[in-house]
């Protein structure tokens, strides 16, 4: 499983903190053990069920979010330096983990991913936090999972959570049907 995860998620190797890196791997392993989805499914299912006929896969979206978050953080570090400290390891871990709960949220019906009972009761930010905490992921990284979507709009976000939240929406909103296209 670990070798498959390394191919699915080469960005995990960017995390320098070995303990955090291991917790991220363990979270994805646990999610896959509990899910009906396989690593191959993640490279074919749509990244969201909210967009009809979405052509972008789960992994295309997920990896784009990580890259957008990292590049955004690098630009911010370049211009703001010490004025705005950013923990890159935690930012990367959070960006990689924000949608891990979807593996618990989704079930398969007629070969397609749909939201199952757990997903209707507990959206992926909640199941993602539960998975991550059970694998020893630090609370400030779990905060990014919890706060990355609309559930986080009522509370305050850390700097890293703000960056990851916006990276996620940058990689989501352009695909919505109500976007202006010329």
Secondary structure, DSSP 8 states (H G I E B T S, - for coil): -HHHHHHH-GGGGG---HHHHHHHHHHHHHHHHH-S--HHHHTTSBS-SSSTT--SBHHHHHHHHHHHHHHHHHHHHHHHGGGS---HHHHHHHHHHTTTTHHHHEEEETTEEEE-HHHHHS-HHHHHHHHHHHTT--HHHHHHHHHSSGGGGGS---HHHHHHHHHHHHTTGGGSTTS---
